[in-house]
Amino acid sequence: LNKPAFILSTEKNSVVTMRAKKLKIPVIQGVSDKAKAIKKLIDENNYNLTQVLYVGNDLNDYAVMQLCGYKVCPSDSHPKIKHISDVCLNTSGGNGIVRELLEEVLNVDFIKVLYRVSS
C-alpha cells in the first residue's frame, strides 16, 4: 500500500484541500492542463506513466487519462470517460470510490493493513 498518491484538480477548492489534508495526500490545485501537470509530476519524481493509475470522471480528465497506464472512473462519469476507462466502478463520485477501488478492484484487505493482522 505504500504507493505515492496525489490529488490533481482544475479547481481551487477548500473542500479538496481539507480532504487531501485528512488523507495526507499532496494536492495540486488550479491546474489548467492536467496532462501537462502530470507530465511535470512524473518528470520531477522519476515515475513511469505506464504505471500510473488515474481516477477521472469528466472531460477535463480525458487527455491526462489517455497518458496513463491504468484508467478508472466512477459510475456517474461522462460517457467518453467511461469509454476509455479500464475499470468503471459501481460507486458514484464522492461516495467511496477510493474504497471500492482499493477493496474490490485491488483487493486490499483493510483489516490486515489497519491492524497488521497476518494471513
N, CA, C and O atoms as a GROMACS GRO file, in nm:
protein
  476
    1LEU      N    1   0.081  -0.121   0.000
    1LEU     CA    2   0.000   0.000   0.000
    1LEU      C    3   0.084   0.126   0.000
    1LEU      O    4   0.030   0.236  -0.010
    2ASN      N    5   0.211   0.112   0.010
    2ASN     CA    6   0.298   0.229   0.017
    2ASN      C    7   0.328   0.280  -0.123
    2ASN      O    8   0.440   0.267  -0.173
    3LYS      N    9   0.227   0.339  -0.185
    3LYS     CA   10   0.240   0.394  -0.320
    3LYS      C   11   0.210   0.543  -0.314
    3LYS      O   12   0.123   0.586  -0.238
    4PRO      N   13   0.282   0.623  -0.391
    4PRO     CA   14   0.254   0.766  -0.391
    4PRO      C   15   0.116   0.795  -0.449
    4PRO      O   16   0.072   0.729  -0.544
    5ALA      N   17   0.048   0.892  -0.392
    5ALA     CA   18  -0.084   0.932  -0.440
    5ALA      C   19  -0.090   1.085  -0.439
    5ALA      O   20  -0.030   1.150  -0.355
    6PHE      N   21  -0.165   1.140  -0.534
    6PHE     CA   22  -0.180   1.284  -0.547
    6PHE      C   23  -0.323   1.314  -0.586
    6PHE      O   24  -0.390   1.232  -0.648
    7ILE      N   25  -0.368   1.432  -0.548
    7ILE     CA   26  -0.495   1.485  -0.599
    7ILE      C   27  -0.459   1.596  -0.696
    7ILE      O   28  -0.384   1.688  -0.662
    8LEU      N   29  -0.512   1.586  -0.816
    8LEU     CA   30  -0.487   1.684  -0.922
    8LEU      C   31  -0.622   1.744  -0.960
    8LEU      O   32  -0.711   1.673  -1.005
    9SER      N   33  -0.637   1.876  -0.941
    9SER     CA   34  -0.767   1.939  -0.962
    9SER      C   35  -0.754   2.069  -1.040
    9SER      O   36  -0.661   2.147  -1.021
   10THR      N   37  -0.851   2.091  -1.128
   10THR     CA   38  -0.854   2.218  -1.202
   10THR      C   39  -0.903   2.331  -1.113
   10THR      O   40  -0.874   2.448  -1.138
   11GLU      N   41  -0.977   2.297  -1.010
   11GLU     CA   42  -1.034   2.398  -0.921
   11GLU      C   43  -0.942   2.425  -0.803
   11GLU      O   44  -0.858   2.343  -0.768
   12LYS      N   45  -0.961   2.541  -0.743
   12LYS     CA   46  -0.901   2.571  -0.613
   12LYS      C   47  -1.018   2.569  -0.516
   12LYS      O   48  -1.103   2.658  -0.517
   13ASN      N   49  -1.021   2.465  -0.433
   13ASN     CA   50  -1.139   2.440  -0.352
   13ASN      C   51  -1.095   2.400  -0.212
   13ASN      O   52  -1.014   2.309  -0.194
   14SER      N   53  -1.148   2.470  -0.112
   14SER     CA   54  -1.108   2.441   0.027
   14SER      C   55  -1.152   2.302   0.070
   14SER      O   56  -1.088   2.240   0.155
   15VAL      N   57  -1.261   2.250   0.012
   15VAL     CA   58  -1.307   2.114   0.045
   15VAL      C   59  -1.203   2.012  -0.002
   15VAL      O   60  -1.172   1.917   0.069
   16VAL      N   61  -1.149   2.034  -0.123
   16VAL     CA   62  -1.046   1.945  -0.177
   16VAL      C   63  -0.920   1.955  -0.090
   16VAL      O   64  -0.856   1.854  -0.061
   17THR      N   65  -0.885   2.076  -0.051
   17THR     CA   66  -0.769   2.098   0.035
   17THR      C   67  -0.783   2.022   0.166
   17THR      O   68  -0.689   1.956   0.210
   18MET      N   69  -0.899   2.032   0.228
   18MET     CA   70  -0.922   1.965   0.356
   18MET      C   71  -0.923   1.813   0.340
   18MET      O   72  -0.871   1.741   0.426
   19ARG      N   73  -0.981   1.763   0.231
   19ARG     CA   74  -0.984   1.618   0.206
   19ARG      C   75  -0.840   1.567   0.189
   19ARG      O   76  -0.803   1.464   0.245
   20ALA      N   77  -0.761   1.640   0.113
   20ALA     CA   78  -0.622   1.599   0.091
   20ALA      C   79  -0.545   1.599   0.223
   20ALA      O   80  -0.465   1.509   0.250
   21LYS      N   81  -0.569   1.700   0.304
   21LYS     CA   82  -0.501   1.709   0.434
   21LYS      C   83  -0.542   1.591   0.523
   21LYS      O   84  -0.458   1.531   0.589
   22LYS      N   85  -0.670   1.559   0.524
   22LYS     CA   86  -0.720   1.447   0.604
   22LYS      C   87  -0.658   1.315   0.558
   22LYS      O   88  -0.621   1.232   0.640
   23LEU      N   89  -0.648   1.298   0.428
   23LEU     CA   90  -0.592   1.175   0.372
   23LEU      C   91  -0.439   1.174   0.368
   23LEU      O   92  -0.377   1.073   0.337
   24LYS      N   93  -0.380   1.290   0.401
   24LYS     CA   94  -0.234   1.306   0.398
   24LYS      C   95  -0.180   1.278   0.258
   24LYS      O   96  -0.081   1.208   0.240
   25ILE      N   97  -0.249   1.338   0.160
   25ILE     CA   98  -0.212   1.325   0.020
   25ILE      C   99  -0.181   1.464  -0.035
   25ILE      O  100  -0.258   1.557  -0.012
   26PRO      N  101  -0.070   1.481  -0.105
   26PRO     CA  102  -0.041   1.611  -0.167
   26PRO      C  103  -0.150   1.646  -0.269
   26PRO      O  104  -0.201   1.559  -0.340
   27VAL      N  105  -0.183   1.773  -0.276
   27VAL     CA  106  -0.284   1.820  -0.370
   27VAL      C  107  -0.225   1.929  -0.459
   27VAL      O  108  -0.154   2.018  -0.412
   28ILE      N  109  -0.255   1.920  -0.586
   28ILE     CA  110  -0.214   2.020  -0.684
   28ILE      C  111  -0.343   2.077  -0.740
   28ILE      O  112  -0.416   2.007  -0.810
   29GLN      N  113  -0.370   2.205  -0.710
   29GLN     CA  114  -0.498   2.266  -0.748
   29GLN      C  115  -0.476   2.382  -0.845
   29GLN      O  116  -0.366   2.435  -0.857
   30GLY      N  117  -0.583   2.420  -0.912
   30GLY     CA  118  -0.578   2.531  -1.005
   30GLY      C  119  -0.503   2.497  -1.133
   30GLY      O  120  -0.444   2.584  -1.196
   31VAL      N  121  -0.507   2.370  -1.171
   31VAL     CA  122  -0.435   2.321  -1.288
   31VAL      C  123  -0.521   2.342  -1.412
   31VAL      O  124  -0.634   2.293  -1.418
   32SER      N  125  -0.470   2.413  -1.510
   32SER     CA  126  -0.547   2.436  -1.632
   32SER      C  127  -0.528   2.324  -1.734
   32SER      O  128  -0.615   2.300  -1.818
   33ASP      N  129  -0.414   2.255  -1.727
   33ASP     CA  130  -0.383   2.147  -1.821
   33ASP      C  131  -0.333   2.027  -1.741
   33ASP      O  132  -0.216   2.022  -1.703
   34LYS      N  133  -0.422   1.931  -1.714
   34LYS     CA  134  -0.386   1.817  -1.630
   34LYS      C  135  -0.280   1.729  -1.695
   34LYS      O  136  -0.196   1.672  -1.626
   35ALA      N  137  -0.284   1.716  -1.827
   35ALA     CA  138  -0.184   1.634  -1.896
   35ALA      C  139  -0.045   1.693  -1.875
   35ALA      O  140   0.050   1.620  -1.847
   36LYS      N  141  -0.033   1.823  -1.890
   36LYS     CA  142   0.096   1.890  -1.869
   36LYS      C  143   0.139   1.877  -1.723
   36LYS      O  144   0.257   1.855  -1.693
   37ALA      N  145   0.045   1.892  -1.632
   37ALA     CA  146   0.076   1.883  -1.489
   37ALA      C  147   0.124   1.744  -1.450
   37ALA      O  148   0.217   1.730  -1.371
   38ILE      N  149   0.061   1.640  -1.504
   38ILE     CA  150   0.104   1.505  -1.467
   38ILE      C  151   0.240   1.472  -1.528
   38ILE      O  152   0.320   1.402  -1.468
   39LYS      N  153   0.265   1.523  -1.649
   39LYS     CA  154   0.397   1.502  -1.709
   39LYS      C  155   0.506   1.565  -1.622
   39LYS      O  156   0.613   1.507  -1.603
   40LYS      N  157   0.479   1.684  -1.570
   40LYS     CA  158   0.574   1.752  -1.482
   40LYS      C  159   0.594   1.672  -1.354
   40LYS      O  160   0.708   1.654  -1.308
   41LEU      N  161   0.486   1.623  -1.296
   41LEU     CA  162   0.492   1.542  -1.175
   41LEU      C  163   0.572   1.414  -1.199
   41LEU      O  164   0.652   1.373  -1.114
   42ILE      N  165   0.551   1.352  -1.312
   42ILE     CA  166   0.623   1.230  -1.349
   42ILE      C  167   0.773   1.258  -1.362
   42ILE      O  168   0.856   1.184  -1.310
   43ASP      N  169   0.805   1.365  -1.433
   43ASP     CA  170   0.946   1.401  -1.453
   43ASP      C  171   1.016   1.434  -1.321
   43ASP      O  172   1.129   1.390  -1.298
   44GLU      N  173   0.949   1.512  -1.236
   44GLU     CA  174   1.009   1.555  -1.110
   44GLU      C  175   1.033   1.439  -1.014
   44GLU      O  176   1.125   1.444  -0.931
   45ASN      N  177   0.951   1.334  -1.024
   45ASN     CA  178   0.960   1.222  -0.929
   45ASN      C  179   1.012   1.094  -0.991
   45ASN      O  180   1.018   0.990  -0.925
   46ASN      N  181   1.051   1.101  -1.118
   46ASN     CA  182   1.104   0.985  -1.188
   46ASN      C  183   1.008   0.866  -1.185
   46ASN      O  184   1.048   0.752  -1.163
   47TYR      N  185   0.879   0.895  -1.209
   47TYR     CA  186   0.777   0.789  -1.219
   47TYR      C  187   0.766   0.745  -1.364
   47TYR      O  188   0.824   0.806  -1.454
   48ASN      N  189   0.691   0.640  -1.385
   48ASN     CA  190   0.667   0.587  -1.518
   48ASN      C  191   0.517   0.599  -1.548
   48ASN      O  192   0.435   0.540  -1.477
   49LEU      N  193   0.482   0.675  -1.650
   49LEU     CA  194   0.340   0.696  -1.683
   49LEU      C  195   0.265   0.566  -1.707
   49LEU      O  196   0.145   0.559  -1.681
   50THR      N  197   0.331   0.465  -1.756
   50THR     CA  198   0.262   0.338  -1.782
   50THR      C  199   0.222   0.268  -1.652
   50THR      O  200   0.139   0.177  -1.653
   51GLN      N  201   0.281   0.312  -1.541
   51GLN     CA  202   0.249   0.253  -1.411
   51GLN      C  203   0.154   0.341  -1.328
   51GLN      O  204   0.124   0.308  -1.214
   52VAL      N  205   0.107   0.451  -1.385
   52VAL     CA  206   0.019   0.544  -1.314
   52VAL      C  207  -0.126   0.499  -1.328
   52VAL      O  208  -0.174   0.471  -1.438
   53LEU      N  209  -0.195   0.492  -1.214
   53LEU     CA  210  -0.338   0.467  -1.212
   53LEU      C  211  -0.405   0.602  -1.188
   53LEU      O  212  -0.378   0.668  -1.088
   54TYR      N  213  -0.492   0.642  -1.280
   54TYR     CA  214  -0.557   0.773  -1.272
   54TYR      C  215  -0.707   0.752  -1.261
   54TYR      O  216  -0.766   0.675  -1.337
   55VAL      N  217  -0.768   0.820  -1.166
   55VAL     CA  218  -0.913   0.817  -1.150
   55VAL      C  219  -0.967   0.951  -1.197
   55VAL      O  220  -0.930   1.056  -1.144
   56GLY      N  221  -1.054   0.947  -1.297
   56GLY     CA  222  -1.114   1.069  -1.350
   56GLY      C  223  -1.260   1.048  -1.382
   56GLY      O  224  -1.307   0.934  -1.392
   57ASN      N  225  -1.333   1.158  -1.397
   57ASN     CA  226  -1.476   1.145  -1.421
   57ASN      C  227  -1.533   1.237  -1.528
   57ASN      O  228  -1.645   1.216  -1.573
   58ASP      N  229  -1.459   1.339  -1.569
   58ASP     CA  230  -1.518   1.435  -1.661
   58ASP      C  231  -1.421   1.465  -1.776
   58ASP      O  232  -1.308   1.417  -1.779
   59LEU      N  233  -1.468   1.544  -1.869
   59LEU     CA  234  -1.391   1.570  -1.991
   59LEU      C  235  -1.256   1.635  -1.965
   59LEU      O  236  -1.163   1.619  -2.044
   60ASN      N  237  -1.242   1.709  -1.855
   60ASN     CA  238  -1.112   1.770  -1.825
   60ASN      C  239  -1.009   1.664  -1.782
   60ASN      O  240  -0.892   1.697  -1.764
   61ASP      N  241  -1.052   1.541  -1.766
   61ASP     CA  242  -0.962   1.430  -1.734
   61ASP      C  243  -0.924   1.349  -1.858
   61ASP      O  244  -0.835   1.264  -1.851
   62TYR      N  245  -0.990   1.373  -1.968
   62TYR     CA  246  -0.974   1.289  -2.087
   62TYR      C  247  -0.829   1.280  -2.136
   62TYR      O  248  -0.776   1.170  -2.152
   63ALA      N  249  -0.765   1.393  -2.159
   63ALA     CA  250  -0.629   1.393  -2.214
   63ALA      C  251  -0.529   1.330  -2.119
   63ALA      O  252  -0.442   1.254  -2.162
   64VAL      N  253  -0.539   1.359  -1.991
   64VAL     CA  254  -0.445   1.303  -1.894
   64VAL      C  255  -0.467   1.152  -1.878
   64VAL      O  256  -0.372   1.077  -1.861
   65MET      N  257  -0.591   1.109  -1.885
   65MET     CA  258  -0.619   0.966  -1.874
   65MET      C  259  -0.560   0.889  -1.991
   65MET      O  260  -0.517   0.774  -1.976
   66GLN      N  261  -0.559   0.951  -2.108
   66GLN     CA  262  -0.502   0.886  -2.226
   66GLN      C  263  -0.352   0.857  -2.208
   66GLN      O  264  -0.299   0.766  -2.271
   67LEU      N  265  -0.285   0.934  -2.123
   67LEU     CA  266  -0.141   0.917  -2.100
   67LEU      C  267  -0.108   0.807  -2.001
   67LEU      O  268   0.002   0.752  -2.003
   68CYS      N  269  -0.201   0.776  -1.914
   68CYS     CA  270  -0.174   0.687  -1.801
   68CYS      C  271  -0.196   0.540  -1.834
   68CYS      O  272  -0.278   0.506  -1.920
   69GLY      N  273  -0.123   0.456  -1.765
   69GLY     CA  274  -0.131   0.313  -1.790
   69GLY      C  275  -0.261   0.249  -1.745
   69GLY      O  276  -0.306   0.152  -1.806
   70TYR      N  277  -0.321   0.302  -1.640
   70TYR     CA  278  -0.445   0.246  -1.586
   70TYR      C  279  -0.545   0.358  -1.565
   70TYR      O  280  -0.514   0.461  -1.505
   71LYS      N  281  -0.666   0.338  -1.615
   71LYS     CA  282  -0.768   0.441  -1.609
   71LYS      C  283  -0.892   0.387  -1.540
   71LYS      O  284  -0.943   0.281  -1.576
   72VAL      N  285  -0.940   0.462  -1.440
   72VAL     CA  286  -1.055   0.420  -1.360
   72VAL      C  287  -1.151   0.537  -1.350
   72VAL      O  288  -1.109   0.653  -1.346
   73CYS      N  289  -1.282   0.507  -1.347
   73CYS     CA  290  -1.380   0.614  -1.332
   73CYS      C  291  -1.497   0.570  -1.244
   73CYS      O  292  -1.528   0.451  -1.236
   74PRO      N  293  -1.561   0.667  -1.177
   74PRO     CA  294  -1.682   0.637  -1.101
   74PRO      C  295  -1.800   0.608  -1.194
   74PRO      O  296  -1.792   0.634  -1.314
   75SER      N  297  -1.907   0.555  -1.139
   75SER     CA  298  -2.022   0.515  -1.219
   75SER      C  299  -2.093   0.631  -1.287
   75SER      O  300  -2.158   0.612  -1.390
   76ASP      N  301  -2.083   0.750  -1.231
   76ASP     CA  302  -2.154   0.865  -1.287
   76ASP      C  303  -2.064   0.953  -1.375
   76ASP      O  304  -2.089   1.072  -1.389
   77SER      N  305  -1.961   0.894  -1.432
   77SER     CA  306  -1.868   0.968  -1.518
   77SER      C  307  -1.929   0.999  -1.654
   77SER      O  308  -2.028   0.938  -1.696
   78HIS      N  309  -1.868   1.095  -1.722
   78HIS     CA  310  -1.907   1.129  -1.859
   78HIS      C  311  -1.890   1.005  -1.946
   78HIS      O  312  -1.795   0.930  -1.927
   79PRO      N  313  -1.980   0.981  -2.040
   79PRO     CA  314  -1.971   0.862  -2.126
   79PRO      C  315  -1.836   0.846  -2.197
   79PRO      O  316  -1.790   0.733  -2.214
   80LYS      N  317  -1.774   0.954  -2.238
   80LYS     CA  318  -1.643   0.943  -2.306
   80LYS      C  319  -1.534   0.897  -2.210
   80LYS      O  320  -1.440   0.830  -2.251
   81ILE      N  321  -1.546   0.933  -2.085
   81ILE     CA  322  -1.451   0.888  -1.983
   81ILE      C  323  -1.474   0.739  -1.955
   81ILE      O  324  -1.378   0.663  -1.941
   82LYS      N  325  -1.598   0.699  -1.946
   82LYS     CA  326  -1.629   0.557  -1.927
   82LYS      C  327  -1.571   0.474  -2.042
   82LYS      O  328  -1.520   0.364  -2.020
   83HIS      N  329  -1.579   0.527  -2.161
   83HIS     CA  330  -1.534   0.455  -2.280
   83HIS      C  331  -1.384   0.426  -2.277
   83HIS      O  332  -1.340   0.320  -2.323
   84ILE      N  333  -1.304   0.519  -2.225
   84ILE     CA  334  -1.158   0.499  -2.224
   84ILE      C  335  -1.107   0.435  -2.096
   84ILE      O  336  -0.988   0.404  -2.085
   85SER      N  337  -1.195   0.415  -1.999
   85SER     CA  338  -1.152   0.360  -1.870
   85SER      C  339  -1.134   0.209  -1.876
   85SER      O  340  -1.208   0.138  -1.943
   86ASP      N  341  -1.034   0.162  -1.804
   86ASP     CA  342  -1.012   0.018  -1.790
   86ASP      C  343  -1.112  -0.042  -1.691
   86ASP      O  344  -1.155  -0.156  -1.706
   87VAL      N  345  -1.147   0.039  -1.590
   87VAL     CA  346  -1.241  -0.006  -1.488
   87VAL      C  347  -1.342   0.106  -1.464
   87VAL      O  348  -1.304   0.220  -1.439
   88CYS      N  349  -1.470   0.071  -1.471
   88CYS     CA  350  -1.578   0.162  -1.432
   88CYS      C  351  -1.633   0.109  -1.300
   88CYS      O  352  -1.688  -0.001  -1.295
   89LEU      N  353  -1.618   0.188  -1.196
   89LEU     CA  354  -1.661   0.146  -1.064
   89LEU      C  355  -1.814   0.147  -1.053
   89LEU      O  356  -1.882   0.208  -1.134
   90ASN      N  357  -1.865   0.078  -0.953
   90ASN     CA  358  -2.009   0.076  -0.928
   90ASN      C  359  -2.054   0.197  -0.846
   90ASN      O  360  -2.172   0.230  -0.843
   91THR      N  361  -1.958   0.261  -0.780
   91THR     CA  362  -1.985   0.373  -0.691
   91THR      C  363  -1.979   0.505  -0.768
   91THR      O  364  -1.896   0.521  -0.858
   92SER      N  365  -2.066   0.598  -0.732
   92SER     CA  366  -2.064   0.730  -0.794
   92SER      C  367  -1.962   0.818  -0.722
   92SER      O  368  -1.926   0.792  -0.608
   93GLY      N  369  -1.917   0.923  -0.791
   93GLY     CA  370  -1.818   1.014  -0.736
   93GLY      C  371  -1.860   1.071  -0.602
   93GLY      O  372  -1.975   1.110  -0.584
   94GLY      N  373  -1.766   1.076  -0.509
   94GLY     CA  374  -1.792   1.132  -0.377
   94GLY      C  375  -1.858   1.036  -0.280
   94GLY      O  376  -1.892   1.075  -0.168
   95ASN      N  377  -1.876   0.912  -0.321
   95ASN     CA  378  -1.946   0.815  -0.236
   95ASN      C  379  -1.862   0.690  -0.207
   95ASN      O  380  -1.916   0.581  -0.189
   96GLY      N  381  -1.732   0.708  -0.202
   96GLY     CA  382  -1.646   0.597  -0.163
   96GLY      C  383  -1.578   0.527  -0.278
   96GLY      O  384  -1.554   0.406  -0.272
   97ILE      N  385  -1.545   0.601  -0.384
   97ILE     CA  386  -1.481   0.535  -0.499
   97ILE      C  387  -1.341   0.483  -0.466
   97ILE      O  388  -1.301   0.379  -0.517
   98VAL      N  389  -1.268   0.554  -0.382
   98VAL     CA  390  -1.133   0.508  -0.347
   98VAL      C  391  -1.142   0.378  -0.268
   98VAL      O  392  -1.063   0.286  -0.290
   99ARG      N  393  -1.236   0.370  -0.177
   99ARG     CA  394  -1.254   0.246  -0.100
   99ARG      C  395  -1.290   0.131  -0.193
   99ARG      O  396  -1.232   0.023  -0.182
  100GLU      N  397  -1.385   0.153  -0.286
  100GLU     CA  398  -1.420   0.047  -0.380
  100GLU      C  399  -1.299   0.007  -0.464
  100GLU      O  400  -1.273  -0.112  -0.484
  101LEU      N  401  -1.226   0.104  -0.512
  101LEU     CA  402  -1.108   0.076  -0.592
  101LEU      C  403  -1.009  -0.010  -0.515
  101LEU      O  404  -0.962  -0.112  -0.566
  102LEU      N  405  -0.979   0.029  -0.393
  102LEU     CA  406  -0.881  -0.045  -0.314
  102LEU      C  407  -0.931  -0.182  -0.271
  102LEU      O  408  -0.860  -0.282  -0.285
  103GLU      N  409  -1.054  -0.188  -0.220
  103GLU     CA  410  -1.104  -0.316  -0.168
  103GLU      C  411  -1.150  -0.413  -0.276
  103GLU      O  412  -1.115  -0.531  -0.273
  104GLU      N  413  -1.226  -0.364  -0.372
  104GLU     CA  414  -1.290  -0.452  -0.470
  104GLU      C  415  -1.206  -0.477  -0.595
  104GLU      O  416  -1.210  -0.586  -0.652
  105VAL      N  417  -1.130  -0.377  -0.637
  105VAL     CA  418  -1.051  -0.392  -0.759
  105VAL      C  419  -0.908  -0.436  -0.728
  105VAL      O  420  -0.856  -0.528  -0.790
  106LEU      N  421  -0.846  -0.370  -0.631
  106LEU     CA  422  -0.707  -0.400  -0.598
  106LEU      C  423  -0.693  -0.501  -0.483
  106LEU      O  424  -0.582  -0.539  -0.446
  107ASN      N  425  -0.806  -0.544  -0.428
  107ASN     CA  426  -0.810  -0.649  -0.324
  107ASN      C  427  -0.729  -0.617  -0.200
  107ASN      O  428  -0.664  -0.705  -0.143
  108VAL      N  429  -0.732  -0.491  -0.156
  108VAL     CA  430  -0.664  -0.453  -0.032
  108VAL      C  431  -0.754  -0.495   0.084
  108VAL      O  432  -0.872  -0.463   0.088
  109ASP      N  433  -0.696  -0.568   0.179
  109ASP     CA  434  -0.768  -0.611   0.298
  109ASP      C  435  -0.735  -0.513   0.411
  109ASP      O  436  -0.628  -0.520   0.471
  110PHE      N  437  -0.828  -0.421   0.439
  110PHE     CA  438  -0.801  -0.316   0.536
  110PHE      C  439  -0.788  -0.367   0.678
  110PHE      O  440  -0.724  -0.302   0.760
  111ILE      N  441  -0.847  -0.480   0.709
  111ILE     CA  442  -0.828  -0.538   0.843
  111ILE      C  443  -0.680  -0.571   0.861
  111ILE      O  444  -0.621  -0.541   0.965
  112LYS      N  445  -0.622  -0.634   0.761
  112LYS     CA  446  -0.479  -0.668   0.769
  112LYS      C  447  -0.393  -0.543   0.770
  112LYS      O  448  -0.295  -0.535   0.845
  113VAL      N  449  -0.429  -0.444   0.689
  113VAL     CA  450  -0.349  -0.321   0.681
  113VAL      C  451  -0.359  -0.240   0.808
  113VAL      O  452  -0.258  -0.198   0.863
  114LEU      N  453  -0.482  -0.218   0.857
  114LEU     CA  454  -0.501  -0.132   0.974
  114LEU      C  455  -0.456  -0.196   1.103
  114LEU      O  456  -0.404  -0.128   1.192
  115TYR      N  457  -0.476  -0.326   1.114
  115TYR     CA  458  -0.446  -0.393   1.241
  115TYR      C  459  -0.326  -0.486   1.233
  115TYR      O  460  -0.296  -0.560   1.327
  116ARG      N  461  -0.258  -0.482   1.116
  116ARG     CA  462  -0.138  -0.561   1.094
  116ARG      C  463  -0.160  -0.710   1.128
  116ARG      O  464  -0.077  -0.775   1.191
  117VAL      N  465  -0.275  -0.759   1.085
  117VAL     CA  466  -0.310  -0.898   1.105
  117VAL      C  467  -0.243  -0.981   0.996
  117VAL      O  468  -0.252  -0.946   0.878
  118SER      N  469  -0.178  -1.088   1.033
  118SER     CA  470  -0.113  -1.172   0.932
  118SER      C  471  -0.215  -1.268   0.872
  118SER      O  472  -0.321  -1.292   0.928
  119SER      N  473  -0.181  -1.323   0.758
  119SER     CA  474  -0.269  -1.414   0.685
  119SER      C  475  -0.293  -1.541   0.761
  119SER      O  476  -0.366  -1.629   0.714
   0.00000   0.00000   0.00000
